[in-house]
Amino acid sequence: SMRIGIGYDVHKLVYNRKLILGGVEFKYEKGLLGHSDADVLVHAIMDAILGALNLPDIGNLFPDTDDEYKDIYSIKLLDRVVKLMEEKSYKIGNLDTVIICEMPKISPKREEIQKKLAKHLKTDIENVSIKASTSEKLSFTGRGEGIEARAVVLLEKID
C-alpha cells in the first residue's frame, strides 16, 4: 500500500543565526530563527512523512519547550522520523519539495541538498525533488522576512 503526506513550515529570517536548508549551510547574512536550527525544508519533510504515517507533527514529537532540541541539527530529527517510518514498514516512494524565498539562491546548492536528504531518507537521489521559487516580492518571503517550505511525500509499504 501507499500513503501520501504533506508538510509545511515557515521561519523568520534574523541576523546572527546560521542559515541551514536541507541540512546544508548557506553563506548568507541572515539565518532562520527557531528552537532548533530552524531548517524549514527538513521540518516540512518530517511533517509530510509523519502525516503519511498518521503520527503527530514535529511540534508534538520534538517540542520547543524541551532543551534537548535547542539548536539541534534538524537532520538528526529527520533520522528519528525515518526510523519511525521504517518501524511502520514504509520507505520513501518519492518526495517533492519547494523552498520559497527571494534570497539566497537555492540552485547552487540544490544537488548537495538532494544528496544529503536522499542519504538520510535512505532512498535514491532520483526520488528526492528539490525546487525553489520566489514569491515575486510579495508577502513576508518576498520582503525577505522569512523562508517557507512545502513537501509532499509518497510512502510505499515494504514487503
C-alpha positions as CSV (number, residue, x, y, z in Angstrom):
1,S,0.0,0.0,0.0
2,M,1.0,3.6,-0.4
3,R,0.4,6.7,1.8
4,I,0.7,10.4,0.9
5,G,1.6,13.2,3.3
6,I,2.1,16.9,3.1
7,G,4.3,19.2,5.2
8,Y,4.7,22.9,5.6
9,D,7.0,25.1,7.7
10,V,8.0,28.7,7.9
11,H,10.6,30.6,10.0
12,K,11.6,34.2,10.3
13,L,15.0,35.4,9.0
14,V,17.2,37.1,11.6
15,Y,20.8,38.3,11.9
16,N,23.3,36.3,14.0
17,R,22.0,32.8,13.0
18,K,23.3,30.2,10.6
19,L,21.1,29.5,7.6
20,I,20.6,25.7,7.2
21,L,18.3,24.4,4.4
22,G,18.0,20.7,3.7
23,G,20.8,20.1,6.1
24,V,23.2,22.3,4.1
25,E,24.7,25.6,5.4
26,F,24.3,28.6,3.2
27,K,26.6,31.6,3.4
28,Y,24.0,34.4,3.9
29,E,23.7,37.5,6.1
30,K,20.7,36.1,8.0
31,G,19.6,32.7,9.3
32,L,16.3,31.2,10.4
33,L,15.0,31.8,13.9
34,G,13.8,28.8,15.8
35,H,14.3,26.5,18.8
36,S,16.3,24.0,16.6
37,D,18.4,25.1,13.7
38,A,15.1,26.1,12.1
39,D,15.7,24.2,8.9
40,V,12.3,24.8,7.2
41,L,12.9,22.3,4.4
42,V,13.7,19.4,6.8
43,H,10.8,20.4,9.0
44,A,8.3,20.3,6.1
45,I,9.7,16.9,5.0
46,M,9.4,15.4,8.5
47,D,5.8,16.6,8.8
48,A,5.0,15.2,5.4
49,I,6.3,11.8,6.5
50,L,4.6,11.9,9.9
51,G,1.3,12.9,8.2
52,A,1.6,9.9,5.8
53,L,2.1,7.7,8.8
54,N,-0.8,9.3,10.7
55,L,1.6,10.3,13.5
56,P,1.7,13.6,15.5
57,D,3.6,16.5,13.9
58,I,7.1,17.6,14.8
59,G,5.9,20.2,17.3
60,N,4.4,17.3,19.3
61,L,7.3,14.9,18.9
62,F,10.1,17.5,19.3
63,P,8.6,20.3,21.4
64,D,10.3,23.7,21.5
65,T,9.9,23.6,25.3
66,D,12.4,20.7,25.5
67,D,16.0,21.8,25.9
68,E,17.1,18.5,24.2
69,Y,16.2,20.1,20.9
70,K,17.7,23.5,21.5
71,D,19.8,24.4,18.4
72,I,19.7,20.7,17.3
73,Y,20.7,19.9,13.7
74,S,17.3,19.0,12.1
75,I,18.9,16.2,10.1
76,K,19.2,14.4,13.5
77,L,15.5,14.7,14.0
78,L,14.9,13.6,10.4
79,D,16.9,10.4,11.2
80,R,14.4,9.7,14.1
81,V,11.4,10.3,11.8
82,V,12.9,7.9,9.2
83,K,13.3,5.3,12.0
84,L,9.6,5.7,12.9
85,M,8.8,5.2,9.1
86,E,10.9,2.0,9.0
87,E,9.3,0.7,12.2
88,K,5.9,1.0,10.5
89,S,7.4,-0.8,7.4
90,Y,7.4,2.1,5.0
91,K,10.0,3.6,2.7
92,I,10.2,6.7,0.6
93,G,8.5,6.3,-2.8
94,N,9.2,9.8,-3.8
95,L,9.5,13.3,-2.2
96,D,8.7,16.6,-3.9
97,T,9.6,19.9,-2.2
98,V,9.7,23.6,-2.8
99,I,11.6,26.3,-0.9
100,I,10.0,29.8,-1.1
101,C,12.4,32.7,-0.7
102,E,13.8,35.6,-2.6
103,M,17.4,35.1,-1.3
104,P,19.6,33.2,-1.0
105,K,19.6,31.5,-4.4
106,I,19.0,27.7,-3.8
107,S,20.1,26.4,-7.2
108,P,23.9,26.4,-6.5
109,K,23.3,24.0,-3.5
110,R,20.3,22.1,-4.9
111,E,22.3,18.9,-5.7
112,E,24.1,19.0,-2.4
113,I,20.8,19.2,-0.6
114,Q,19.3,16.5,-2.7
115,K,22.3,14.1,-1.9
116,K,22.2,14.8,1.8
117,L,18.4,14.3,2.0
118,A,18.5,11.1,-0.1
119,K,21.2,9.6,2.2
120,H,19.2,10.4,5.4
121,L,15.9,9.3,3.9
122,K,17.6,6.1,2.8
123,T,16.4,6.4,-0.8
124,D,17.8,7.0,-4.3
125,I,18.6,10.6,-5.2
126,E,16.1,10.4,-8.1
127,N,13.4,10.0,-5.5
128,V,14.1,13.4,-4.0
129,S,13.0,16.6,-5.8
130,I,14.2,20.0,-4.5
131,K,12.7,23.0,-6.1
132,A,12.8,26.7,-5.3
133,S,10.6,29.6,-6.1
134,T,10.2,33.2,-5.2
135,S,7.0,34.9,-4.2
136,E,7.7,37.8,-6.7
137,K,8.5,40.2,-3.8
138,L,5.0,39.6,-2.4
139,S,4.3,38.6,1.3
140,F,6.8,38.1,4.1
141,T,9.0,35.8,1.9
142,G,9.0,38.5,-0.9
143,R,10.1,41.1,1.6
144,G,13.0,38.8,2.9
145,E,11.4,38.4,6.3
146,G,11.3,34.7,6.3
147,I,11.5,31.4,4.3
148,E,8.9,28.8,3.8
149,A,9.0,25.2,2.6
150,R,6.4,22.7,1.4
151,A,6.8,19.0,0.9
152,V,4.7,16.1,-0.4
153,V,5.8,12.5,0.1
154,L,4.7,9.2,-1.1
155,L,5.5,6.3,1.2
156,E,5.5,2.7,0.0
157,K,4.9,-0.3,2.2
158,I,7.9,-2.6,2.5
159,D,7.1,-6.2,1.6
